[in-house]
């Protein structure tokens, strides 16, 4: 009799280890922070309280979503509390669960794993010829847009005179034509211009229509800035491109945004 009791305690200890491992794995292994594809609260409650009437796909989701598994576990605990409150209606089941608490919980987890397996099986039976596609994959495919193709374009600002403190130089540089496209823009700055961060903005009449930040770097004695500038949504017209350093040095280059020519011709300044 003692040997049998010893074996029973060993079996329950193994069940406890398995239960803790399964609970930890399902509770933490699938974070799903964006809660993609999660069923509503009513579906989880239906699975906990009326498993025969619930959707089998919900059990499949529990195997890949830790937040939903945690909530399902809370609902099971709520169900257990209700059963304990009404334990007079189930004296034998309640007495057995009190005498073998680990076996009762292990049976509950085993039933969950069985339900998850049945959910996978039912889904395969319902849709035998449809390729499996997760909600995340469907959402990704729906939101995909063609990548923007940035056209290489260079602007030589080396002849500009630097302004400081808002004081403009008397000479006005020539206006340069720029296509209204997504540009991989390279700016050549005047000789001796310092490296470091710069703020860039395209404006007209005091209204900024595009802005960005970039780093100026030295390459073979020339200071350059390379930045992606998407002018495809900028209306055609005259603008000022301002390039200003953190130290207050400021370059202003007049631009004329023009529609790109489809026949490969050149823009006219």
DRENDO-1510 file (C-alpha; in Angstrom, 1 decimal, always signed):
<recs>
REC; n; res; u; v; w
REC; 1; UNK; +0.0; +0.0; +0.0 .
REC; 2; UNK; +2.9; +2.4; +0.8 .
REC; 3; UNK; +4.5; +1.5; -2.5 .
REC; 4; UNK; +1.3; +2.4; -4.3 .
REC; 5; UNK; +1.0; +5.7; -2.5 .
REC; 6; UNK; +4.7; +6.4; -3.3 .
REC; 7; UNK; +4.1; +5.8; -7.0 .
REC; 8; UNK; +1.0; +7.9; -7.0 .
REC; 9; UNK; +2.9; +10.8; -5.4 .
REC; 10; UNK; +5.7; +10.4; -8.0 .
REC; 11; UNK; +3.1; +10.4; -10.8 .
REC; 12; UNK; +1.5; +13.6; -9.5 .
REC; 13; UNK; +4.9; +15.2; -9.2 .
REC; 14; UNK; +5.6; +14.4; -12.9 .
REC; 15; UNK; +2.2; +15.8; -13.7 .
REC; 16; UNK; +3.0; +19.0; -11.9 .
REC; 17; UNK; +6.3; +19.5; -13.8 .
REC; 18; UNK; +4.5; +18.9; -17.1 .
REC; 19; UNK; +1.7; +21.3; -16.2 .
REC; 20; UNK; +4.1; +24.0; -15.2 .
REC; 21; UNK; +6.1; +23.6; -18.4 .
REC; 22; UNK; +3.0; +23.6; -20.6 .
REC; 23; UNK; +1.5; +26.6; -18.8 .
REC; 24; UNK; +4.8; +28.6; -19.0 .
REC; 25; UNK; +5.3; +27.7; -22.7 .
REC; 26; UNK; +1.8; +28.6; -23.8 .
REC; 27; UNK; +1.7; +31.7; -21.6 .
REC; 28; UNK; +5.0; +33.2; -22.8 .
REC; 29; UNK; +6.1; +31.5; -26.0 .
REC; 30; UNK; +3.7; +33.4; -28.3 .
REC; 31; UNK; +3.6; +37.1; -27.2 .
REC; 32; UNK; +1.5; +38.4; -30.2 .
REC; 33; UNK; +1.8; +42.0; -29.0 .
REC; 34; UNK; -0.2; +43.3; -31.9 .
REC; 35; UNK; -3.1; +40.9; -31.0 .
REC; 36; UNK; -3.4; +39.9; -34.7 .
REC; 37; UNK; -6.2; +37.4; -35.5 .
REC; 38; UNK; -7.4; +37.3; -31.9 .
REC; 39; UNK; -11.0; +36.1; -31.4 .
REC; 40; UNK; -13.4; +38.2; -29.4 .
REC; 41; UNK; -13.9; +37.7; -25.6 .
REC; 42; UNK; -17.2; +36.0; -26.3 .
REC; 43; UNK; -15.5; +33.3; -28.4 .
REC; 44; UNK; -13.0; +32.5; -25.6 .
REC; 45; UNK; -15.8; +32.4; -23.0 .
REC; 46; UNK; -17.8; +30.1; -25.2 .
REC; 47; UNK; -14.8; +27.7; -25.5 .
REC; 48; UNK; -14.4; +27.7; -21.7 .
REC; 49; UNK; -18.0; +27.4; -20.7 .
REC; 50; UNK; -19.6; +25.6; -23.8 .
REC; 51; UNK; -16.7; +23.9; -25.6 .
REC; 52; UNK; -19.0; +21.7; -27.7 .
REC; 53; UNK; -20.7; +24.8; -29.2 .
REC; 54; UNK; -17.5; +26.8; -29.8 .
REC; 55; UNK; -15.6; +27.4; -33.0 .
REC; 56; UNK; -12.8; +24.9; -33.5 .
REC; 57; UNK; -10.5; +27.5; -35.0 .
REC; 58; UNK; -10.4; +29.3; -31.6 .
REC; 59; UNK; -8.6; +26.3; -30.0 .
REC; 60; UNK; -6.1; +26.4; -32.9 .
REC; 61; UNK; -5.5; +30.1; -32.2 .
REC; 62; UNK; -4.8; +29.4; -28.5 .
REC; 63; UNK; -1.8; +27.3; -29.5 .
REC; 64; UNK; -0.1; +30.3; -31.1 .
REC; 65; UNK; -1.2; +33.3; -28.9 .
REC; 66; UNK; -0.1; +33.7; -25.3 .
REC; 67; UNK; -2.4; +36.6; -24.4 .
REC; 68; UNK; -5.5; +34.6; -25.5 .
REC; 69; UNK; -4.2; +31.5; -23.7 .
REC; 70; UNK; -3.8; +33.6; -20.5 .
REC; 71; UNK; -7.3; +34.9; -20.8 .
REC; 72; UNK; -8.7; +31.4; -21.5 .
REC; 73; UNK; -6.9; +30.2; -18.4 .
REC; 74; UNK; -8.6; +33.0; -16.4 .
REC; 75; UNK; -12.0; +31.9; -17.7 .
REC; 76; UNK; -11.3; +28.3; -16.8 .
REC; 77; UNK; -10.4; +29.5; -13.3 .
REC; 78; UNK; -13.7; +31.5; -13.2 .
REC; 79; UNK; -15.6; +28.3; -14.3 .
REC; 80; UNK; -13.9; +26.3; -11.6 .
REC; 81; UNK; -14.9; +28.9; -9.0 .
REC; 82; UNK; -18.5; +28.7; -10.1 .
REC; 83; UNK; -18.4; +24.9; -9.9 .
REC; 84; UNK; -17.0; +25.1; -6.4 .
REC; 85; UNK; -19.7; +27.6; -5.4 .
REC; 86; UNK; -22.2; +25.0; -6.6 .
REC; 87; UNK; -20.3; +22.0; -5.4 .
REC; 88; UNK; -23.4; +20.6; -3.7 .
REC; 89; UNK; -24.7; +19.7; -7.2 .
REC; 90; UNK; -21.6; +17.7; -8.0 .
REC; 91; UNK; -20.5; +16.1; -4.8 .
REC; 92; UNK; -18.5; +13.2; -6.3 .
REC; 93; UNK; -16.7; +15.4; -8.9 .
REC; 94; UNK; -15.9; +18.0; -6.2 .
REC; 95; UNK; -14.6; +15.4; -3.8 .
REC; 96; UNK; -12.4; +13.8; -6.4 .
REC; 97; UNK; -10.9; +17.2; -7.4 .
REC; 98; UNK; -10.2; +17.9; -3.8 .
REC; 99; UNK; -8.6; +14.6; -3.2 .
REC; 100; UNK; -6.5; +14.8; -6.5 .
REC; 101; UNK; -6.0; +18.5; -7.3 .
REC; 102; UNK; -3.0; +18.0; -9.6 .
REC; 103; UNK; -4.7; +15.2; -11.5 .
REC; 104; UNK; -7.8; +17.4; -12.0 .
REC; 105; UNK; -5.8; +20.3; -13.3 .
REC; 106; UNK; -3.6; +18.0; -15.5 .
REC; 107; UNK; -6.8; +16.5; -17.0 .
REC; 108; UNK; -8.0; +20.0; -17.8 .
REC; 109; UNK; -4.7; +20.9; -19.6 .
REC; 110; UNK; -4.8; +17.6; -21.4 .
REC; 111; UNK; -8.3; +18.3; -22.6 .
REC; 112; UNK; -7.1; +21.7; -23.9 .
REC; 113; UNK; -4.3; +20.1; -25.8 .
REC; 114; UNK; -6.7; +17.6; -27.2 .
REC; 115; UNK; -9.1; +20.4; -28.2 .
REC; 116; UNK; -6.3; +22.2; -30.0 .
REC; 117; UNK; -5.4; +19.1; -31.9 .
REC; 118; UNK; -9.0; +18.5; -32.9 .
REC; 119; UNK; -9.1; +22.2; -34.0 .
REC; 120; UNK; -6.1; +21.6; -36.4 .
REC; 121; UNK; -7.7; +18.4; -37.7 .
REC; 122; UNK; -11.1; +20.0; -38.3 .
REC; 123; UNK; -9.6; +22.9; -40.1 .
REC; 124; UNK; -7.7; +20.6; -42.4 .
REC; 125; UNK; -11.0; +18.7; -43.1 .
REC; 126; UNK; -13.0; +21.8; -43.8 .
REC; 127; UNK; -10.5; +23.3; -46.2 .
REC; 128; UNK; -8.5; +20.5; -47.8 .
REC; 129; UNK; -7.6; +22.3; -50.9 .
REC; 130; UNK; -7.0; +25.8; -49.6 .
REC; 131; UNK; -3.4; +26.7; -48.8 .
REC; 132; UNK; -2.8; +27.6; -45.2 .
REC; 133; UNK; -2.6; +31.3; -44.7 .
REC; 134; UNK; -2.3; +33.1; -41.3 .
REC; 135; UNK; -4.1; +36.3; -40.5 .
REC; 136; UNK; -0.8; +38.1; -40.3 .
REC; 137; UNK; +0.2; +36.9; -43.8 .
REC; 138; UNK; -3.2; +38.0; -45.2 .
REC; 139; UNK; -2.8; +41.4; -43.6 .
REC; 140; UNK; +0.7; +41.8; -44.9 .
REC; 141; UNK; -0.3; +40.9; -48.5 .
REC; 142; UNK; -3.2; +43.4; -48.4 .
REC; 143; UNK; -1.0; +46.2; -47.1 .
REC; 144; UNK; +1.8; +45.7; -49.5 .
REC; 145; UNK; +2.5; +48.5; -51.9 .
REC; 146; UNK; +5.1; +48.7; -54.7 .
REC; 147; UNK; +8.4; +50.0; -53.4 .
REC; 148; UNK; +9.3; +53.6; -54.3 .
REC; 149; UNK; +12.0; +53.8; -56.9 .
REC; 150; UNK; +14.3; +56.7; -56.1 .
REC; 151; UNK; +16.0; +58.3; -59.1 .
REC; 152; UNK; +19.6; +59.4; -58.6 .
REC; 153; UNK; +19.8; +63.2; -58.9 .
REC; 154; UNK; +22.6; +65.7; -58.0 .
REC; 155; UNK; +22.5; +69.3; -57.1 .
REC; 156; UNK; +25.7; +71.4; -57.1 .
REC; 157; UNK; +25.5; +74.0; -54.3 .
REC; 158; UNK; +29.2; +74.6; -54.2 .
REC; 159; UNK; +28.9; +78.1; -55.7 .
REC; 160; UNK; +26.4; +79.3; -53.1 .
REC; 161; UNK; +27.4; +81.9; -50.5 .
REC; 162; UNK; +26.7; +80.8; -46.9 .
REC; 163; UNK; +24.3; +83.0; -44.9 .
REC; 164; UNK; +24.5; +83.4; -41.2 .
REC; 165; UNK; +21.9; +84.7; -38.8 .
REC; 166; UNK; +19.4; +85.3; -41.5 .
REC; 167; UNK; +21.5; +87.9; -43.4 .
REC; 168; UNK; +21.1; +87.2; -47.1 .
REC; 169; UNK; +23.9; +87.7; -49.6 .
REC; 170; UNK; +23.2; +90.2; -52.4 .
REC; 171; UNK; +23.9; +87.7; -55.2 .
REC; 172; UNK; +21.0; +85.5; -56.3 .
REC; 173; UNK; +21.8; +82.0; -57.5 .
REC; 174; UNK; +20.3; +80.6; -60.7 .
REC; 175; UNK; +17.1; +78.6; -60.3 .
REC; 176; UNK; +17.6; +74.9; -61.0 .
REC; 177; UNK; +15.0; +72.6; -62.5 .
REC; 178; UNK; +14.2; +69.5; -60.5 .
REC; 179; UNK; +11.8; +66.7; -61.5 .
REC; 180; UNK; +8.7; +66.0; -59.3 .
REC; 181; UNK; +9.9; +62.5; -58.6 .
REC; 182; UNK; +11.3; +60.4; -55.7 .
REC; 183; UNK; +14.9; +61.4; -55.8 .
REC; 184; UNK; +18.1; +59.9; -54.4 .
REC; 185; UNK; +19.4; +63.4; -53.9 .
REC; 186; UNK; +23.1; +64.2; -53.6 .
REC; 187; UNK; +24.0; +67.8; -52.6 .
REC; 188; UNK; +27.5; +69.2; -53.2 .
REC; 189; UNK; +28.2; +71.8; -50.6 .
REC; 190; UNK; +30.6; +74.8; -50.8 .
REC; 191; UNK; +34.3; +74.2; -50.2 .
REC; 192; UNK; +35.1; +74.2; -46.5 .
REC; 193; UNK; +31.6; +73.4; -45.3 .
REC; 194; UNK; +31.7; +71.5; -42.1 .
REC; 195; UNK; +30.6; +67.9; -41.7 .
REC; 196; UNK; +27.7; +67.0; -39.3 .
REC; 197; UNK; +23.9; +67.2; -39.1 .
REC; 198; UNK; +21.9; +69.5; -41.4 .
REC; 199; UNK; +18.2; +70.3; -41.7 .
REC; 200; UNK; +16.8; +70.5; -45.2 .
REC; 201; UNK; +13.4; +71.9; -46.2 .
REC; 202; UNK; +11.6; +72.9; -49.4 .
REC; 203; UNK; +9.4; +75.9; -49.0 .
REC; 204; UNK; +7.4; +78.5; -50.9 .
REC; 205; UNK; +5.8; +81.6; -49.6 .
REC; 206; UNK; +6.8; +80.6; -46.0 .
REC; 207; UNK; +5.0; +77.3; -46.4 .
REC; 208; UNK; +7.2; +74.1; -46.0 .
REC; 209; UNK; +6.2; +71.3; -48.4 .
REC; 210; UNK; +9.0; +68.9; -47.6 .
REC; 211; UNK; +11.6; +68.6; -44.9 .
REC; 212; UNK; +14.3; +66.1; -43.8 .
REC; 213; UNK; +17.5; +65.8; -41.8 .
REC; 214; UNK; +20.8; +64.4; -43.1 .
REC; 215; UNK; +24.5; +64.2; -42.3 .
REC; 216; UNK; +27.1; +66.0; -44.3 .
REC; 217; UNK; +30.3; +64.0; -44.9 .
REC; 218; UNK; +33.7; +64.5; -46.6 .
REC; 219; UNK; +34.5; +62.5; -49.7 .
REC; 220; UNK; +37.8; +63.2; -51.5 .
REC; 221; UNK; +37.9; +66.8; -50.3 .
REC; 222; UNK; +34.3; +67.5; -51.1 .
REC; 223; UNK; +31.5; +67.9; -48.6 .
REC; 224; UNK; +28.4; +66.0; -49.6 .
REC; 225; UNK; +24.9; +65.3; -48.4 .
REC; 226; UNK; +22.9; +62.3; -49.6 .
REC; 227; UNK; +19.2; +62.1; -48.8 .
REC; 228; UNK; +16.0; +60.5; -50.1 .
REC; 229; UNK; +13.7; +63.3; -51.2 .
REC; 230; UNK; +10.3; +62.3; -52.5 .
REC; 231; UNK; +9.0; +65.3; -54.5 .
REC; 232; UNK; +6.4; +63.2; -56.4 .
REC; 233; UNK; +3.6; +64.9; -54.4 .
REC; 234; UNK; +5.0; +68.4; -54.6 .
REC; 235; UNK; +3.0; +70.6; -57.0 .
REC; 236; UNK; +4.9; +72.1; -59.9 .
REC; 237; UNK; +6.2; +75.6; -59.3 .
REC; 238; UNK; +9.1; +77.7; -57.8 .
REC; 239; UNK; +10.5; +76.8; -54.4 .
REC; 240; UNK; +13.5; +77.4; -52.2 .
REC; 241; UNK; +15.7; +74.6; -50.9 .
REC; 242; UNK; +17.2; +75.5; -47.6 .
REC; 243; UNK; +20.2; +73.6; -46.1 .
REC; 244; UNK; +21.0; +74.7; -42.5 .
REC; 245; UNK; +23.6; +73.4; -40.1 .
REC; 246; UNK; +23.3; +73.2; -36.3 .
REC; 247; UNK; +25.8; +76.1; -36.1 .
REC; 248; UNK; +23.5; +78.4; -38.0 .
REC; 249; UNK; +25.2; +78.3; -41.5 .
REC; 250; UNK; +22.5; +78.4; -44.1 .
REC; 251; UNK; +22.4; +77.8; -47.9 .
REC; 252; UNK; +19.4; +78.7; -50.0 .
REC; 253; UNK; +19.0; +77.3; -53.6 .
REC; 254; UNK; +16.0; +78.3; -55.7 .
REC; 255; UNK; +14.4; +75.3; -57.4 .
REC; 256; UNK; +11.8; +74.9; -60.1 .
REC; 257; UNK; +9.8; +71.7; -59.6 .
REC; 258; UNK; +8.7; +70.4; -63.0 .
REC; 259; UNK; +7.0; +67.2; -64.2 .
REC; 260; UNK; +9.5; +64.6; -65.4 .
REC; 261; UNK; +9.5; +64.1; -69.2 .
REC; 262; UNK; +8.3; +60.7; -70.3 .
REC; 263; UNK; +10.4; +60.7; -73.4 .
REC; 264; UNK; +13.7; +60.9; -71.5 .
REC; 265; UNK; +14.3; +64.5; -72.4 .
REC; 266; UNK; +16.0; +67.0; -70.1 .
REC; 267; UNK; +14.3; +69.4; -67.8 .
REC; 268; UNK; +14.6; +73.1; -68.8 .
REC; 269; UNK; +15.7; +75.5; -66.0 .
</recs>
